[in-house]
C-alpha cells in the first residue's frame, strides 16, 4: 500500500467520523431547542411523535429528564427548591387527572 493510498483512506475515515459527529451534534442541538420551546418551528408535532418508534420516544423522555436535572443543578438552592415544587405539583396534578 502506498503512502498516497493510506492518506486517502485516512481522509475518508476522518470524513465519515466527522459526518457522524456532526449529525449527532445537530440532533442534540435540535433536541435542546425543541425541549426549550425556543421556537414553534423546533417543536415536534403530535404527528411527528406518532411516527417515532417506542424506543425513540423513550429516548426523548430520558433526554428531557437529564436536561431538567442538569438545569436544576445550575440553579441556586432557593430557585431549585421552588422549581422542584412546581414540577412536583405539575406531575402530581397530571397523575391525579387520570
C-alpha positions as CSV (number, residue, x, y, z in Angstrom):
1,X,0.0,0.0,0.0
2,X,1.4,3.4,-0.9
3,X,1.6,6.4,1.3
4,X,-0.9,8.2,-1.0
5,X,-3.5,5.3,-0.6
6,X,-3.1,5.4,3.2
7,X,-3.5,9.1,3.2
8,X,-6.7,8.9,1.1
9,X,-8.1,6.1,3.3
10,X,-7.4,8.2,6.4
11,X,-9.1,11.3,4.9
12,X,-12.2,9.2,4.0
13,X,-12.2,7.7,7.6
14,X,-11.9,11.2,9.1
15,X,-14.7,12.4,6.8
16,X,-17.0,9.6,7.9
17,X,-16.3,10.2,11.5
18,X,-16.8,14.0,11.2
19,X,-20.1,13.3,9.5
20,X,-21.2,11.0,12.3
21,X,-20.2,13.6,15.0
22,X,-21.8,16.4,13.0
23,X,-25.1,14.5,12.8
24,X,-25.1,13.7,16.5
25,X,-24.3,17.4,17.3
26,X,-27.2,18.6,15.1
27,X,-29.5,16.1,16.7
28,X,-28.6,17.2,20.2
29,X,-28.9,20.9,19.3
30,X,-32.4,20.2,17.7
31,X,-33.4,18.3,20.8
32,X,-32.3,21.1,23.1
33,X,-34.1,23.8,21.0
34,X,-37.2,21.6,21.0
35,X,-37.1,21.0,24.7
36,X,-36.7,24.7,25.4
37,X,-39.6,25.5,23.2
38,X,-37.3,28.0,21.6
39,X,-39.5,28.4,18.6
40,X,-42.5,26.6,17.3
41,X,-40.5,25.5,14.3
42,X,-38.4,23.3,16.5
43,X,-41.3,21.6,18.3
44,X,-42.2,18.1,17.3
45,X,-45.9,17.9,16.5
46,X,-48.2,15.1,17.6
47,X,-48.0,13.6,14.2
48,X,-44.2,13.7,14.4
49,X,-44.3,11.9,17.7
50,X,-46.6,9.3,16.3
51,X,-44.1,8.5,13.6
52,X,-41.4,7.7,16.1
53,X,-40.8,4.3,17.4
54,X,-41.4,3.4,21.1
55,X,-37.6,3.3,21.6
56,X,-37.2,6.8,20.1
57,X,-40.0,8.2,22.4
58,X,-38.4,6.6,25.4
59,X,-35.0,8.1,24.5
60,X,-36.7,11.5,24.2
61,X,-38.2,11.2,27.7
62,X,-34.8,10.2,29.2
63,X,-33.0,13.1,27.4
64,X,-35.6,15.6,28.7
65,X,-35.2,14.2,32.3
66,X,-31.5,14.6,32.1
67,X,-31.8,18.1,30.8
68,X,-34.2,19.0,33.6
69,X,-31.7,17.6,36.2
70,X,-28.8,19.5,34.6
71,X,-30.7,22.8,34.5
72,X,-31.8,22.4,38.1
73,X,-28.3,21.7,39.3
74,X,-27.2,25.0,37.8
75,X,-29.7,27.0,40.0
76,X,-29.1,28.4,43.4
77,X,-30.8,26.5,46.3
78,X,-33.9,28.7,46.6
79,X,-34.7,28.7,42.9
80,X,-34.1,25.0,42.7
81,X,-36.4,24.3,45.6
82,X,-39.2,26.5,44.1
83,X,-38.9,24.8,40.6
84,X,-38.8,21.3,42.1
85,X,-42.0,22.1,44.0
86,X,-43.6,23.4,40.8
87,X,-42.6,20.3,38.9
88,X,-43.8,18.1,41.7
89,X,-47.2,19.8,41.6
90,X,-47.4,19.6,37.8
91,X,-46.8,15.9,37.8
92,X,-49.0,15.2,40.8
93,X,-51.9,17.0,39.2
94,X,-51.3,15.2,35.9
95,X,-51.3,11.8,37.7
96,X,-54.5,12.6,39.5
97,X,-56.3,13.6,36.4
98,X,-56.2,10.0,35.0
